[in-house]
Every structure is written in C-alpha cells, then in structure tokens.
Amino acid sequence: MAKTPDTAADFFPDFGSLRVATRILLFVVTIAVIITIGRNDTFDDTAIGELKLLAGFGIVLSLLSIGALKLASPLMRRLSAFGGSALAILVVLGVLFAGTEGLLMLLYQLGFIAERWPVWHESFVGRTMLVGVVVGALGLRYLIMSHQSEADARAEQASRMQALQSRIRPHFLFNSMNSIASLTRSDPARAEAALQDLADLFRVLLKDARNLVPIAAEREIARQYLEIEKMRLGDRLKVTWNVHNVPKAAMVPALTLQPLLENSIYHGIEPRFSGGTVRIEIWNEGNFLYFLISNPLPEGHAAAHSKGNRIAQDNIRQRLQTHFGSQASMQSFEEGGHYHVKVKMPIVVNG
C-alpha cells in the first residue's frame, strides 16, 4: 500500500495541466447530465436546454476554479496534506460564491431578472455552493487518488527497472574480473588497460536504469566489454560489426547489447576449441531499430544454451517491455549452424 505523504508537495496534481483540466471538465459535464436526467422524465428540448445551461454554468465555474487552484498551488504544497486539501475546498467555495453572485449580477444587468436581490437569492446561492462543494470534494478526491496511483506506478516501474538491471551487474563483474585476473601475471599492461575499460563500464552500470542512452554509448560499452574478452580468449574470439542507416541520436536501454554478447561468448565461442566469430548487426527499418547478434553453435549445442542464457534474455525482454511495451520484441533462433538473437525496438531520438 502506498504511503500517504505528510506534506502536500507531491500530493496534488498540476491543476494547470491540460490533462487535469480535461478530467475536471468531463467530470462536471457528467454531473450536469446526471442532474438533468434526474430532473426530467423525458430527454426533450426542455431537458436539452437545461443541460446546456447547467453544463455551461458548471464549465465556467470549473475554469475559474482551475485558475484559482493553480494560483493557490504554491501555498497548498507548503501545507500538510490535510491543510492543503482544506485550502483547496475553501478556494473552490470562494470561486462558487463569487461565480454565482457574478452570474446573478449579469442576469440583472441583461434584464433577465427584475431584481438584483430576488427573494430566492440566498436559496440559489446556498444550493449552488452545497452542490458545488460536494461535487468539488468528490472531484478533488478523484484527482488526488489518480495522481497518487500514477506516481506509485512510476515508482514501481523505476524499482523494477533498477532490480532488472542490478541482476546483470554481479554476473558481469564476476566474468570481467575473471578475464582480467587471467592477465595480471602474463600481461600486466593489458590487465591495467582492461581495468580502465571496466571502470568506464561501471560508470554506466551505476546510472539510473530508467534512462535511455545514446546508441553510440551502447556500442562503446559493447566494444569495451569485447576488448576485455579478447584479452582472455585471444585469437579464439573474432568480432565483426555491421552498422548501417542508424540515426546517431537514437536512444536505447543501457546494457542491451553487452549481456547478449556475453551469452554469445560464454555459450557459443568459449566451448569451441577453435573459437569463432561473433557478428553484430544494427540497422533500422521505418520507425524501428534492430539488433542481430550471431555466434556459431558449439559442439553438443543441444545443451549449450543453459539456464543462465535464458535468464539473461528474459531480463532484457522484460526491460524492453517496461520501456516500450508491445512495440519492442526479442526472439532467438538457430539457423545455418549459428545461434541468433534479434531485438526490435522503436526508435527514440533524444531531444
């Protein structure tokens, strides 16, 4: 269950946003329809006229209330949640009173009513404010609950993204350190260079998982990782890149390529005595960006793609789903003696 905030700083939505204003107006029009249906046996011309009058009056008061709440928002957000809510109701009451009095004055000036203060004046103002405050309280409650629900959903998504990415870090660190450890005695200079690459990689690993990174940065992460593995495997590991027609400003989820390359090496190249070539293709078609990572199948490949391979792919698939929903996909297949993983995602351009 979400914790109710002690202050109103994150309690209220932005009353000046188009989305919130649209919700308020739709809510008011719905109430006007309900009142009209309740007051009329048939929905004839008289009922339609009454609906227009109620809806118009409600929309005017709603727009005035939205403007007043927007102006009062800085003060509301400095108060407690209860105090901010009370101030919001008082603002709505003030707008209802001023708006109703203004309507009566306009009707008097235009000659629609004979007296500025008719006998039914107090009753009309009182009933308008009573209905308005009930509707306003319900509407305010709905907006607050909707805002909190959306905030909770964003927080849950952020936590999920961090959890998914954190699963990659220990595995990546373990394998990378093993690769570097194998060089510390035989080639200390190369081991030092690999540690520098690893430090650069960890700056990416520790970034916020919710953020996308430029495609060039993702390629650089992959390149640095492959350099570390080349130091360990030597000539047994060969890499070919084929990148074409890719927007330079395209943004992708961090650590999409690296875990797939890690799988290619550990489940494809390393088990082969002669090693092999990892092929990386990146291209775009229409509004979608594609990755294709291929590696030769090892001997006895039926058992080669282990649970660890599937876990890494499921992790990436979940992160793609979280970022892009059904627009992204990932599939793996065997063809021509090679194992392939194909990733599809929409092109997102920074700025």
C-alpha positions, 0 to 999 in steps of 0.5 A, a space after each residue: 500500500 502506498 504511503 500517504 505523504 505528510 506534506 502536500 508537495 507531491 500530493 496534488 496534481 498540476 491543476 494547470 495541466 491540460 490533462 487535469 483540466 480535461 478530467 475536471 471538465 468531463 467530470 462536471 459535464 457528467 454531473 450536469 447530465 446526471 442532474 438533468 436526467 434526474 430532473 426530467 422524465 423525458 430527454 426533450 428540448 426542455 431537458 436539452 436546454 437545461 443541460 446546456 445551461 447547467 453544463 455551461 454554468 458548471 464549465 465556467 465555474 470549473 475554469 475559474 476554479 482551475 485558475 484559482 487552484 493553480 494560483 493557490 498551488 504554491 501555498 497548498 504544497 507548503 501545507 500538510 496534506 490535510 491543510 492543503 486539501 482544506 485550502 483547496 475546498 475553501 478556494 473552490 467555495 470562494 470561486 462558487 460564491 463569487 461565480 454565482 453572485 457574478 452570474 446573478 449580477 449579469 442576469 440583472 444587468 441583461 434584464 433577465 431578472 427584475 431584481 438584483 436581490 430576488 427573494 430566492 437569492 440566498 436559496 440559489 446561492 446556498 444550493 449552488 455552493 452545497 452542490 458545488 462543494 460536494 461535487 468539488 470534494 468528490 472531484 478533488 478526491 478523484 484527482 488526488 487518488 489518480 495522481 497518487 496511483 500514477 506516481 506509485 506506478 512510476 515508482 514501481 516501474 523505476 524499482 523494477 527497472 533498477 532490480 532488472 538491471 542490478 541482476 546483470 551487474 554481479 554476473 558481469 563483474 564476476 566474468 570481467 574480473 575473471 578475464 582480467 585476473 587471467 592477465 595480471 601475471 602474463 600481461 600486466 599492461 593489458 590487465 591495467 588497460 582492461 581495468 580502465 575499460 571496466 571502470 568506464 563500464 561501471 560508470 554506466 552500470 551505476 546510472 539510473 536504469 530508467 534512462 535511455 542512452 545514446 546508441 553510440 554509448 551502447 556500442 562503446 560499452 559493447 566494444 569495451 566489454 569485447 576488448 576485455 574478452 579478447 584479452 582472455 580468449 585471444 585469437 579464439 574470439 573474432 568480432 565483426 560489426 555491421 552498422 548501417 542507416 542508424 540515426 546517431 541520436 537514437 536512444 536505447 536501454 543501457 546494457 542491451 547489447 553487452 549481456 547478449 554478447 556475453 551469452 554469445 561468448 560464454 555459450 557459443 565461442 568459449 566451448 569451441 576449441 577453435 573459437 569463432 566469430 561473433 557478428 553484430 548487426 544494427 540497422 533500422 527499418 521505418 520507425 524501428 531499430 534492430 539488433 542481430 547478434 550471431 555466434 556459431 553453435 558449439 559442439 553438443 549445442 543441444 545443451 549449450 544454451 543453459 539456464 543462465 542464457 535464458 535468464 539473461 534474455 528474459 531480463 532484457 525482454 522484460 526491460 524492453 517491455 517496461 520501456 516500450 511495451 508491445 512495440 519492442 520484441 526479442 526472439 532467438 533462433 538457430 539457423 545455418 549452424 549459428 545461434 541468433 538473437 534479434 531485438 526490435 525496438 522503436 526508435 527514440 531520438 533524444 531531444 
